[in-house]
Amino acid sequence: PAPPQRNALRKRRRWQRVLAARRGKRRQERQRRRARGPGGPGPPSLRRGRVPAALATERLLRARAAGPRLCVDLGVGGGMSEKESGRLASQIRRLYGANRRAARPFWLCLTGFAAGTPIYEQCFRMNDGFERYLMDTTPESYLDLFPLEAIVYLTPDSENVLQDIDPSKVYVLGGLVDESIHKQLTLQKAREQRLQTARLPIREYMVRAPNSRNYHSETLAINQVFDVLCTFYETRSWPAALRAGVSSGKGYVLPDTADQVQTPRSTTAAQGNALFHGAELHRQEAPA
Ligand SMILES: C[S@@+](CC[C@H](N)C(=O)[O-])C[C@H]1O[C@@H](n2cnc3c(N)ncnc32)[C@H](O)[C@@H]1O
C-alpha cells in the first residue's frame, strides 16, 4: 500500500482537479448565458428572468390536460444517503424551475414520494415554496397511475433510442443521483415491470471528446435529462436539445455540423387527462 503522505497528496490533487473542472463548467455556463442575453430564446434551463406567473401557470395547466407527462420515480433510490437525497432534492428544484420557464412544459409528478423518507424531508427542507409547486406528488407508483402501454422508462442503459416526444406518453426518470453507482438499476426495474424503455440519442448525435481522463459518460443527472427533453420538445432539434443538457464534463460534444439540418416534426394529438386513476394523488394547485 502507498504511504499515507502519497495518498493524501493524490487525494488533494484529485480534489483540485474536481474544483478546476467545476470552475470551468460554471465559466462555460456563464458564457452561454451571456451569449443568449436575458430572457432569450435559449433552452429553458439557461433562460434568465422570470416568466410571468400567470403565463407559467397557464402553460403548466395546459400540459396537465394534454401532456406530455414526466414522473420522477422516487421509489427506486432506497439506499440513498442524506447527502445524495439533498442533491436529488436540488435536482428536482432545477428540473421544476426549467419546466416553469419552458414555453412547452411537461406535467410533472413525483411518484414514490412518501412522507418520512429522506427525499421527502429534503424536498420540503431545501426547496423554498415546495408545497406550492404546480405538479402532482404521490406515494404511489406510476404503475398505479397510468396504463402500462403509456409508460416509457428513460434509462441510459436501454437498447432503444428515444426518437420523439409523444404527448400521450408518460416518461419516467429514475430518482437517483450519480453517486449511486447502480449500473442498470432502472433498466432492470423497467424490464421486470415489462415497460418500454429508451435512452437519449447521445451517441447518435455527439462524438467523444478526447480528455485527459478518457472519461465519457452518457449518464446524466435528472435535471440535465429534463433540459434535453424540454428543449427537444420546444425546438424539435436533438443537437440543440443535447447542447442544452449534456455538459462538456460528460466527455461528449456536438460535431460542428450536427445541428445544421433538422426539420421540425409535428406533434401528435393532445390527450385528455383520463390517464390518472390513482387514489393517493396529491395535486399541488396553483396559488390563487
Ligand atoms: C443519475 S441517472 C441514474 C443512473 C442509474 N445507473 C440507472 O440505473 O438509471 C438518473 C436518471 O436519469 C435518467 N437518465 C440519465 N441519463 C440518461 C440517458 N442517457 N438516457 C435516458 N435516461 C437517462 C434515468 O432515468 C436515470 O435513472
The ligand as a Gaussian input file, in Angstrom:
#p B3LYP/6-31G(d) Opt

LIG

0 1
 C      -28.059000       9.699000     -12.494000
 S      -29.091000       8.754000     -13.540000
 C      -29.065000       7.185000     -12.695000
 C      -28.379000       6.098000     -13.479000
 C      -28.596000       4.733000     -12.880000
 N      -27.423000       3.917000     -13.061000
 C      -29.788000       3.992000     -13.516000
 O      -29.787000       2.762000     -13.452000
 O      -30.717000       4.637000     -14.023000
 C      -30.701000       9.366000     -13.117000
 C      -31.785000       9.052000     -14.121000
 O      -31.726000       9.933000     -15.241000
 C      -32.161000       9.250000     -16.412000
 N      -31.059000       9.238000     -17.380000
 C      -29.778000       9.633000     -17.165000
 N      -29.075000       9.561000     -18.309000
 C      -29.921000       9.114000     -19.273000
 C      -29.790000       8.834000     -20.662000
 N      -28.631000       8.977000     -21.311000
 N      -30.874000       8.370000     -21.338000
 C      -32.059000       8.208000     -20.694000
 N      -32.238000       8.461000     -19.396000
 C      -31.197000       8.912000     -18.681000
 C      -32.573000       7.865000     -15.998000
 O      -33.970000       7.861000     -15.772000
 C      -31.793000       7.670000     -14.714000
 O      -32.401000       6.725000     -13.864000

